[in-house]
Amino acid sequence: MDKFNARYAYESLLLMQPHIEFSGLWTKGDRFLISCPSLDKNPLTSDGKPLRDWFHYSCRPVCCPIEIASDVPEGYEQINERSESELARLFGEPLTLSELHRELYITLPKSFPLSAIKSGAGKVVVSVNRLLTQNEENEINIAFANIGIDFDIEVVDPSEDSETNNDKALKKSFDGLTLILSERIKDKVPNCVLSSYEEDEEFWIDNRVNVFSSDICSRKDVLKPSFLKKTSACFIDATVFPPKNIRTYLPIYQRLVISMPLATHFASALDAFNVQETELLNLIARGRVQFILPQSIQRYNLNFIAKAIEIDPDSVLLSRRLAAASVAETRARLPFLYPPFGASAKRDLLRLLVSVSEPKIKPVGEVLARSLAQGWVGMERNISNRGGMGTANNGVGTILGELINTVSGRDLRLELITSSMSVEWAAAVGATYCPIENKGYSDFNAANLCASLYSGVENAPLINPVKSLEPFMEGLLTLNNDASVLEVDDVFTSSDIDRLGGYLRGVTGLEDPSEEIAALNERIRKFETNQNRINRLDILGLGGVAVATAMTGNPYVPFGLWIAQYILKNADPSRDVGGKAIDWIRAINARSSTDAVLVSRLRSKIQGL
């Protein structure tokens, strides 16, 4: 059991201060001690603060009886850090009451009469709606053991607890990004929506250990077949900003994967798509439109979601399964963002990053170490609570934002983190990302930079992602009119789209798509004779042929391999940490995905048609 969250405190210390040597966590009774051989030399944290002060005010959980000492007194026993499985199950995490209630609710059977929880003096009080059976008593004890709660548990009937109604407020989320529990929407949504949402909860409990602790888990292991079709697809973020005319995408992509507009923006999104709700539902029925829901379900138009699920239950990808696919696909491209091991092995990797002495590379190593450490502390809890939105702190946007801020002083972190999530989601569902481009805002440049880093960087000592992706398919004409979307679908659902889609995915022998592009463009011109109602679309990317290992002599390599080559090989040779981290680093060369992430660019001004 994890009393006082002592292991969490120790592991956070390891990750946040990797340059300082620690020699384990020790315990005697209810007291805990972290061994730091250099403590007498008054070590400073990475931001220049005294270690002891920083630990007590910025790292140690409240009321945790834990100290840092240079020597281990007699009678203390060493404690192992948490395993990968324990981290995934949030074992020993410092949970709030609302987070504890969430974990109990999604792990216990839906028939369990859980009403509310509250804390007491050295105990947790669980309020239930009726007397528990012996089997249910065993279930609640197992649930607490799996979370690592080492306090007395008292189960009471609501009639015995005058404060139960007040404590029910604890089940409400005070974080707008936290996923709502299915129990709170069961009386407010159609049965088909509730069933899908409960399935998403169950999926997460059944799969989160494998998602976090296995580096062989892929998006194919977690996504349903409808999101794995080998057809051309684009990803459109319609959450808040208005998208483009839906006819822009239909002639080129077989699948349109749309980030569902929030309920407050649903009507305006339909206007921007220039489509009626019934037409959108018809496109779902035809397999042309799918939706992802990164945020909590109550933030969306529940009536529309119900209609979509009734037409095709697999047309909607909910937040937890999206998170699993995003973690798996991101790890395939950039393994170091989600290393499948515990704190000590992660610390070994961070120590190598901060030990680089080569002046040109040292700042990159320090930024990487700082960004990775901040993302790894509490990562499993954050993603468990927020689903798809919980990956924000672990993408390349965070790293790029910190690098740019360090080098230039410009703070672009929010923009890059937001764009990074969209690029990750697009990659997770196998789609080309269509950036947000409106009069007041465009994330094209940010998305371009994030996609290029996911695809590859120059095989040179200085980090240099492809700042301007090269045209991958150029000069595609597409529509910007108000023709019937079903008529557009009828006309442009054919083998030429499949061939172009195959070229995008690199699965055909098509070396030059110019003839197919010309044929499609001619059909566009015949369908729409008014050139003011036609747009030009370029698809940008770093070709998968160019993104290869350095052994081939190609100019671009996956970013994870760049780190292995140019940072880790310049690390302090005296830090021969060995073990799991180094073995894993050596293996990522062969396992890093070399598929390019594609970004589209829409050009509304057409000349010489």
Sequence and secondary structure as in RCSB ss.txt:
>XXXX:A:sequence
MDKFNARYAYESLLLMQPHIEFSGLWTKGDRFLISCPSLDKNPLTSDGKPLRDWFHYSCRPVCCPIEIASDVPEG
YEQINERSESELARLFGEPLTLSELHRELYITLPKSFPLSAIKSGAGKVVVSVNRLLTQNEENEINIAFANIGID
FDIEVVDPSEDSETNNDKALKKSFDGLTLILSERIKDKVPNCVLSSYEEDEEFWIDNRVNVFSSDICSRKDVLKP
SFLKKTSACFIDATVFPPKNIRTYLPIYQRLVISMPLATHFASALDAFNVQETELLNLIARGRVQFILPQSIQRY
NLNFIAKAIEIDPDSVLLSRRLAAASVAETRARLPFLYPPFGASAKRDLLRLLVSVSEPKIKPVGEVLARSLAQG
WVGMERNISNRGGMGTANNGVGTILGELINTVSGRDLRLELITSSMSVEWAAAVGATYCPIENKGYSDFNAANLC
ASLYSGVENAPLINPVKSLEPFMEGLLTLNNDASVLEVDDVFTSSDIDRLGGYLRGVTGLEDPSEEIAALNERIR
KFETNQNRINRLDILGLGGVAVATAMTGNPYVPFGLWIAQYILKNADPSRDVGGKAIDWIRAINARSSTDAVLVS
RLRSKIQGL
>XXXX:A:secstr
  GGGHHHHHHHHHHH TTS    EEEETTEEEEE TTGGG  B TTS BHHHHHHHHTS TT  EEEESS  TT
 EEE    HHHHHTTTT    HHHHHHHHHHHS TTS EEEEEEETTEEEEEESS   HHHHHHHHHHHHHHT  
SEEEEE GGG TTHHHHGGGGS SSTTS   GGGTTTTS HHHHHHHHHHHHHHHHHHHHHHH TT  HHHHS G
GGS SS EEEEE SSS    GGGTTTT SEEEEE  BGGGHHHHHHHHT  HHHHHHHHHTT EEEE  S GGGB
 HHHHHHHHHH GGGEE HHHHHHHHHHHHHHH GGGS SS HHHHHHHHHHHHT   TTTHHHHHHHHHHHHHH
HTTHHHHHHHHGGGGGGGGSHHHHHHHHHHHHH    HHHHHHHHHHHHHHHHTT EEE  B SS B HHHHHHH
HHHHH EESSSS  B SS  EEEEEEEEE S S HHHHHHHT SHHHHHHHHHHHT S  S THHHHHHHHHHHH
HH   GGGEEEEEEE   TTTB  GGGT SEE HHHHIIIIIGGGS TT    HHHHHHHHHHHHHS      EE
EEE      
